[in-house]
Amino acid sequence: MLALQKVRPEAGLEFREVEIPSAPSSNEVLIRVAAAGICGTDLHIAAWTPGYESMQKAMPVTLGHEFSGVIEQVGAEVSHHLIGQRVTVRPSTTCGHCAACLAGREDDCTNRKGIGIGRSGAFAERVCAPAGNCHALPDSLGMDVAALTEPMTVCLEAVNTAEVREGQSILVLGPGFIGQGIAILARSRGAKVVVAGRDDHPRLELLRDLGFEFLIDGKDTPIEQALAEHEPFDAIIEAAGVPALVNATLPFLKKRGIFTIVGIHPRPAEVNLTQLVRMHQQIRGSYRASPADWDTVIAFLNDNQDVMRKLISHRFPLHAALEGFEVSHQRIASKVLLQIGEPS
């Protein structure tokens, strides 16, 4: 089968013909991939930016960790009733035998591997995954929208970490897919949402089409000037990965407000800690969601398919995935999806 792989610890990806897994291991399943999304992590891996050196021992490794598909085969310890089940998959796999796993603290697993990073992923026709990482999809949920589950769990974790509540005013920095998803979830909780970007006209206009009123493009108006027109925010959620934005926007956070970092940053951020202390503010990091949140997100996607499908800005077949990567680098894209198998 055709697979898009990271072959060497340097910039670039390669298409390679690889063997279809003949059978999943005892506690795993073989999934026929329907759709898979390209995300920022994939772009970092392709460019070989610092932070992914641990991948070297897995190379060549197939990328792709945001996906949906249908279980085609099961391992010896997995019920045959799962064959034919439509699923999405938590990409973070645990070992099951380290001290943390044996103590029931799987989130602290010391041998964790990510599908599409430390083990082969879904930019191929088939992928293996632990049965315990699979989440069933309702028949009513389209496979394209289902492939958005993983990044939307990141969005939900950010909204939970920021403690977003009805009646609050929330600033979201960065209108890429994660920022868009955060804005949609925060609005669903009854919050007033302001979204800020820079030179992000297409993605901000998509949010406007979805009914968002308070949108800022720093290319047109300096962000500090634009934010001064709003009351201080109960929470700020940073999803841009721009270190300078942290200190620049912290003055617009309310006393005892929460500043949540979701973006991955290329260098450290400078923060006015004296201001932070005197304002009793908090800075929190947000990353991976709990397994229970996956089912919450699946239900949300099922109930909001028309809105969420609009966030899929581009679609490509697997053989054109490199073109999809090029588009993902541009600020016109929200979510680039690879349509790999037939919708089910």
C-alpha positions in Angstrom: 0.0 0.0 0.0 1.0 3.6 -0.5 2.2 5.4 2.7 3.6 8.9 3.4 6.6 8.4 5.6 9.3 10.2 7.5 12.4 8.3 6.4 15.3 10.3 7.7 16.0 12.9 10.5 16.0 15.8 8.1 13.5 18.0 6.3 11.1 16.2 3.9 8.7 13.3 3.6 8.6 10.4 1.1 5.9 8.2 -0.5 6.8 4.6 -0.2 5.2 1.3 -1.0 4.9 -0.7 2.3 3.3 -4.0 3.2 -0.2 -4.1 4.4 -0.1 -5.4 8.0 -1.0 -9.1 7.7 -2.6 -9.3 11.1 -2.9 -7.1 14.1 -1.2 -8.1 17.4 -3.2 -9.7 20.1 -4.8 -6.6 21.7 -4.9 -4.5 18.5 -7.1 -4.0 15.5 -6.5 -3.3 11.8 -8.4 -0.3 10.5 -9.2 0.6 6.9 -8.6 4.4 6.9 -11.4 6.6 5.6 -10.1 10.1 6.2 -7.1 11.7 7.9 -6.2 15.3 8.8 -2.9 17.1 8.4 -2.1 19.1 11.5 0.7 21.3 12.8 2.6 18.4 14.3 2.8 16.8 10.9 4.1 20.1 9.5 6.8 20.3 12.2 7.8 16.7 11.5 8.0 17.3 7.8 10.2 20.4 8.3 12.1 18.5 11.0 11.9 21.3 13.6 13.5 20.6 17.1 11.5 18.4 19.5 10.9 15.3 17.4 14.3 13.6 17.7 12.8 10.6 19.5 11.2 9.6 16.2 14.5 8.6 14.7 14.3 5.1 16.2 10.9 4.5 14.6 11.9 5.6 11.1 10.8 4.9 8.5 7.4 5.7 10.1 4.1 6.6 8.5 2.6 9.9 9.6 -1.0 10.6 10.4 -2.7 10.7 13.8 -6.1 12.4 13.1 -8.3 9.9 11.4 -11.4 7.8 11.1 -11.9 4.4 9.6 -13.5 1.0 9.9 -12.1 -2.0 11.9 -11.3 -4.7 9.4 -9.4 -7.3 11.5 -9.0 -7.9 15.2 -6.2 -9.5 17.3 -6.6 -12.7 19.3 -7.6 -10.9 22.5 -10.1 -8.6 20.8 -13.8 -9.4 20.3 -14.8 -10.3 16.7 -17.9 -8.2 17.2 -15.8 -5.1 16.6 -15.2 -6.0 12.9 -17.1 -3.5 10.8 -17.2 -0.9 13.6 -16.7 2.7 12.5 -14.1 4.3 14.8 -11.7 7.1 15.5 -8.6 6.5 17.6 -6.7 8.2 20.4 -3.2 8.3 19.0 -1.3 8.2 22.3 -0.6 4.6 23.0 0.7 3.3 26.3 2.8 0.2 27.1 0.7 -1.4 29.8 3.7 -2.7 31.8 5.7 0.3 33.2 5.2 1.2 36.9 2.7 4.0 36.0 0.6 1.8 33.8 0.5 -1.0 36.4 -0.6 1.5 39.0 -3.5 2.6 36.8 -1.9 5.9 35.9 -1.7 5.4 32.1 -1.4 9.1 31.4 2.0 8.9 33.1 3.2 6.0 31.0 7.0 6.3 30.5 6.9 4.3 27.2 4.2 6.2 25.5 4.2 6.2 21.7 2.2 8.3 19.4 0.5 6.8 16.3 2.0 8.7 13.4 5.0 9.7 15.4 6.5 6.8 17.4 4.7 4.1 15.4 3.1 4.1 11.9 0.0 6.1 11.4 -2.9 6.8 9.1 -1.4 8.4 6.0 -1.9 5.0 4.3 -4.8 2.7 3.4 -4.5 0.6 6.7 -3.3 1.3 10.2 -3.0 -0.8 13.3 -4.0 0.5 16.7 -4.8 -0.8 20.2 -8.4 -1.8 20.5 -8.6 0.1 23.8 -7.7 3.4 22.0 -10.7 3.1 19.6 -13.9 5.1 20.1 -17.0 4.0 18.3 -18.7 6.4 16.0 -22.5 6.8 15.5 -23.7 5.8 12.1 -25.0 9.3 11.7 -21.6 10.9 11.9 -19.8 11.5 8.6 -16.3 10.0 8.4 -14.9 13.4 7.3 -16.2 15.1 10.4 -15.2 12.2 12.6 -11.6 12.7 11.5 -11.7 16.0 13.3 -12.2 14.3 16.7 -8.5 14.3 17.8 -7.9 18.0 17.2 -11.3 18.9 18.7 -10.3 17.1 21.9 -7.3 19.4 22.1 -9.8 22.3 21.8 -12.1 20.9 24.5 -9.1 20.4 26.9 -8.2 24.0 26.3 -11.7 25.3 27.0 -11.8 23.1 30.2 -8.4 24.2 31.3 -9.5 27.9 30.9 -12.6 27.1 32.9 -14.8 28.8 30.3 -18.3 29.5 31.5 -21.5 31.1 30.4 -21.4 34.9 30.4 -17.7 35.2 30.3 -15.6 37.1 27.7 -12.9 35.0 26.1 -10.1 36.0 23.8 -8.7 33.3 21.4 -5.3 34.1 19.8 -4.8 32.3 16.5 -7.6 31.5 14.0 -6.2 28.2 12.7 -8.2 25.0 13.2 -7.4 24.8 16.9 -8.3 28.4 17.5 -11.5 28.0 15.5 -12.5 24.9 17.4 -11.9 26.6 20.7 -14.0 29.5 19.6 -16.9 27.2 18.6 -16.8 25.3 21.9 -16.5 28.5 24.0 -19.5 30.0 22.2 -21.5 26.8 22.8 -21.0 27.4 26.5 -22.5 30.8 26.3 -19.3 32.9 26.3 -18.7 36.0 24.3 -15.7 35.2 22.0 -13.2 37.5 20.4 -10.7 35.9 18.0 -7.5 37.6 16.9 -5.0 36.7 14.2 -2.6 38.4 11.8 -2.8 38.3 8.1 -5.5 35.7 8.5 -8.4 37.1 6.4 -9.7 33.7 4.9 -9.8 32.0 8.3 -11.3 35.0 10.1 -13.9 35.3 7.3 -14.8 31.6 7.8 -15.5 32.4 11.5 -17.6 35.4 10.4 -19.6 33.2 8.1 -20.2 30.9 11.2 -21.6 33.9 13.1 -18.7 35.2 15.0 -18.8 39.0 15.3 -15.7 40.1 17.2 -12.7 39.3 14.9 -9.3 41.1 14.8 -6.7 40.9 12.1 -3.4 42.5 13.4 -2.4 43.2 9.8 -5.2 45.8 9.6 -5.2 47.1 13.2 -2.5 46.7 15.9 -3.7 44.0 18.3 -3.2 46.1 21.4 -5.2 48.9 19.8 -8.0 46.5 18.8 -8.2 44.8 22.2 -8.4 48.2 24.0 -11.9 48.5 22.6 -13.0 45.5 24.7 -13.4 45.0 28.4 -10.7 42.8 30.1 -11.2 39.2 29.4 -12.1 36.4 31.9 -9.7 34.1 30.0 -7.3 34.2 27.1 -6.5 31.1 25.1 -3.3 31.2 23.0 -3.4 28.9 20.0 -1.1 30.8 17.7 2.4 29.5 18.8 3.7 33.1 18.8 5.7 33.7 22.1 5.5 37.5 21.9 1.7 37.4 22.1 1.8 36.1 25.7 3.2 39.3 27.2 1.5 41.5 24.6 -2.0 40.3 25.6 -1.6 39.6 29.3 -2.5 43.2 30.2 -6.0 42.6 28.7 -6.7 39.7 31.1 -8.9 40.4 34.1 -7.7 40.2 37.7 -7.6 36.5 38.7 -8.0 35.6 35.0 -6.6 32.5 33.4 -4.2 32.6 30.5 -4.1 29.1 28.8 -1.3 28.1 26.4 -2.2 25.6 23.7 0.2 26.6 20.9 3.6 25.0 20.4 6.3 27.7 20.5 9.6 27.8 18.7 11.3 29.7 21.5 10.7 30.8 25.1 8.2 33.6 25.9 9.0 36.6 28.0 6.4 37.3 30.7 5.9 40.3 33.0 5.8 38.2 36.2 5.4 41.2 38.5 2.2 42.1 36.7 1.1 38.5 36.8 1.6 38.3 40.6 -0.1 41.6 41.4 -3.1 40.7 39.3 -3.4 37.2 40.8 -3.5 35.8 37.3 -2.6 32.2 36.2 -0.8 30.8 33.2 -1.8 27.2 32.4 -0.6 24.8 29.8 -3.1 22.6 27.9 -2.3 19.5 25.8 -3.9 16.0 25.8 -7.6 15.3 26.7 -8.8 12.4 28.8 -10.4 9.4 27.1 -13.8 10.4 28.4 -13.6 13.7 26.6 -13.3 11.9 23.3 -16.8 10.6 23.5 -18.0 14.1 24.5 -16.4 15.5 21.4 -17.8 12.8 19.2 -21.3 13.6 20.4 -20.6 17.4 19.8 -19.4 16.7 16.3 -22.5 14.5 15.6 -24.8 17.3 16.7 -22.9 20.1 14.9 -21.8 18.5 11.6 -22.9 21.3 9.3 -20.7 23.8 11.3 -17.7 21.5 11.7 -17.7 20.4 8.1 -17.2 24.0 7.1 -13.8 23.9 8.9 -12.5 21.4 6.3 -11.2 23.9 3.9 -9.3 21.6 1.5 -9.5 17.9 0.6 -6.9 15.8 -1.2 -6.5 12.1 -2.2 -3.6 10.3 -0.5 -1.4 10.5 -3.5 -1.7 14.3 -3.5 -0.8 14.6 0.2 2.3 16.6 -0.4 0.2 19.2 -2.1 -2.0 19.1 1.0 1.1 19.9 3.1 1.9 22.9 0.9 -1.6 24.2 1.4 -1.4 23.6 5.1 1.5 26.0 5.3 -0.6 28.8 3.9 -2.8 31.0 6.0 -5.8 30.2 3.8 -6.2 26.7 5.2 -8.3 25.7 8.3 -8.2 21.9 8.1 -6.7 20.0 5.2 -8.2 16.5 5.0 -6.9 13.5 3.1 -9.7 11.4 1.7 -8.1 7.9 1.7 -10.9 5.4 1.7 -14.5 5.2 0.7 -16.9 7.0 3.1 -18.7 4.5 5.4 
